[in-house]
Amino acid sequence: MKDKLKQLHQKARIARDAAATEAYGAALAAIQEGEVRANEDFSEAKVLAVVEKEAGKFAESAAAFAKAGRDDKAAEINERAELLEALLPEKLDAGAYPKLVADAVEATGASSMRDMGAVMAKLKADIGPALDMKLASSEVKKVLG
């Protein structure tokens, strides 16, 4: 994924595509900063997590601009979020979560909300970047709550 990001960034720079250059550059910078701080090369899963986080930052900024009435700037920033989101694997369908959560609860032996962290960790480890954390956590709360 990191190599693909580098290639996309290079192509965007050559094409003078400001939105793509900024989006891919921000993701690459965040990956590099994380690797330096951790003093290790990131695995594919960590790289995907960083790209997802950067896409979220762009989406959050776009929402703030839209709320402030700056729809032109919101659309511009949202384009960057969409470029990064296109690189991410598709999220699981919402209908799959009840069974996945039930299996994770059974596997971890969870019985109360205190065990939510263990269940979420199991889901994240088993499913990886296709897991929508918001949907998963709401389903876990339903089951354990």
C-alpha positions as CSV (number, residue, x, y, z in Angstrom):
1,M,0.0,0.0,0.0
2,K,2.8,2.4,0.8
3,D,4.4,1.8,-2.6
4,K,1.1,2.4,-4.3
5,L,0.7,5.6,-2.4
6,K,4.1,6.7,-3.4
7,Q,3.3,6.0,-7.1
8,L,0.0,7.8,-6.9
9,H,1.6,10.8,-5.2
10,Q,4.3,10.9,-7.9
11,K,1.7,10.7,-10.7
12,A,-0.4,13.4,-9.1
13,R,2.7,15.7,-8.8
14,I,3.6,15.2,-12.4
15,A,0.0,15.8,-13.5
16,R,-0.1,18.9,-11.2
17,D,-3.2,17.6,-9.5
18,A,-3.2,19.7,-6.3
19,A,-6.0,17.7,-4.5
20,A,-4.4,14.3,-5.1
21,T,-0.9,15.6,-4.3
22,E,-2.1,16.9,-1.0
23,A,-4.2,13.8,-0.1
24,Y,-1.5,11.3,-0.9
25,G,1.2,13.5,0.5
26,A,-0.6,13.8,3.8
27,A,-1.0,10.1,4.0
28,L,2.6,9.4,3.2
29,A,3.7,12.0,5.7
30,A,1.6,10.5,8.5
31,I,2.9,7.0,7.7
32,Q,6.5,8.3,7.8
33,E,5.9,10.2,11.0
34,G,4.4,7.1,12.6
35,E,7.2,4.9,11.5
36,V,9.8,7.3,12.9
37,R,8.0,7.5,16.2
38,A,7.6,3.8,16.5
39,N,11.1,3.1,15.1
40,E,9.8,0.4,12.8
41,D,8.4,-0.1,9.3
42,F,4.6,-0.3,9.5
43,S,2.8,-3.5,8.4
44,E,0.1,-3.3,5.7
45,A,-2.6,-3.2,8.4
46,K,-1.0,-0.2,10.2
47,V,-0.6,1.6,6.8
48,L,-4.2,1.1,6.1
49,A,-5.2,2.4,9.5
50,V,-3.1,5.6,9.0
51,V,-4.7,6.1,5.5
52,E,-8.2,5.6,7.1
53,K,-7.3,8.1,9.8
54,E,-6.1,10.7,7.3
55,A,-9.2,10.2,5.2
56,G,-11.3,10.8,8.4
57,K,-9.4,14.0,9.1
58,F,-10.1,15.3,5.6
59,A,-13.8,14.3,6.0
60,E,-14.0,16.0,9.4
61,S,-12.5,19.2,7.9
62,A,-15.0,19.1,5.0
63,A,-17.9,18.8,7.5
64,A,-16.6,21.8,9.5
65,F,-16.3,23.9,6.4
66,A,-19.8,22.9,5.3
67,K,-21.2,23.7,8.7
68,A,-19.5,27.2,8.4
69,G,-21.2,27.7,5.1
70,R,-18.1,27.3,3.0
71,D,-19.5,24.7,0.6
72,D,-16.9,25.4,-2.0
73,K,-14.0,24.6,0.4
74,A,-16.0,21.7,1.8
75,A,-16.3,20.1,-1.6
76,E,-12.6,20.7,-2.2
77,I,-11.5,19.0,1.0
78,N,-14.1,16.2,0.6
79,E,-12.4,15.3,-2.7
80,R,-9.2,14.6,-0.8
81,A,-11.1,12.4,1.6
82,E,-12.7,10.5,-1.2
83,L,-9.3,9.9,-2.9
84,L,-7.9,8.2,0.2
85,E,-11.1,6.3,1.0
86,A,-10.9,4.8,-2.5
87,L,-7.7,3.1,-1.5
88,L,-9.3,1.4,1.5
89,P,-10.9,-2.0,1.4
90,E,-14.7,-2.0,1.5
91,K,-16.3,-2.2,4.9
92,L,-18.4,-5.1,5.9
93,D,-22.2,-5.0,5.4
94,A,-24.1,-3.9,8.5
95,G,-26.0,-7.2,8.4
96,A,-22.8,-9.2,9.1
97,Y,-22.1,-7.6,12.5
98,P,-24.6,-9.4,14.7
99,K,-23.1,-12.8,13.9
100,L,-19.5,-11.5,14.0
101,V,-20.0,-9.9,17.4
102,A,-21.8,-13.0,18.8
103,D,-18.9,-15.1,17.7
104,A,-16.3,-12.7,19.2
105,V,-18.3,-12.5,22.5
106,E,-18.4,-16.3,22.7
107,A,-14.6,-16.6,21.8
108,T,-13.6,-14.1,24.4
109,G,-16.0,-15.3,27.1
110,A,-17.3,-11.7,27.5
111,S,-20.2,-11.2,29.8
112,S,-20.4,-7.5,30.6
113,M,-19.4,-4.1,29.3
114,R,-16.1,-4.5,31.1
115,D,-15.1,-7.0,28.5
116,M,-15.9,-4.7,25.5
117,G,-12.2,-4.0,24.9
118,A,-11.4,-7.6,24.5
119,V,-14.3,-8.2,22.1
120,M,-13.3,-5.2,20.0
121,A,-9.7,-6.3,19.9
122,K,-10.8,-9.8,18.8
123,L,-13.0,-8.3,16.0
124,K,-10.2,-6.0,14.9
125,A,-7.7,-8.8,14.8
126,D,-10.0,-11.2,13.0
127,I,-11.5,-8.8,10.4
128,G,-8.9,-6.0,10.1
129,P,-9.5,-2.9,8.1
130,A,-12.8,-4.1,6.7
131,L,-14.3,-3.6,10.2
132,D,-16.4,-0.5,10.8
133,M,-15.5,0.4,14.4
134,K,-18.7,2.4,14.9
135,L,-21.0,-0.3,13.8
136,A,-19.0,-2.9,15.7
137,S,-19.0,-1.0,18.9
138,S,-22.7,-0.3,18.8
139,E,-23.4,-4.0,18.2
140,V,-21.1,-5.0,21.0
141,K,-22.9,-2.5,23.3
142,K,-26.3,-4.1,22.3
143,V,-25.0,-7.6,23.1
144,L,-23.1,-6.8,26.3
145,G,-25.1,-3.8,27.5
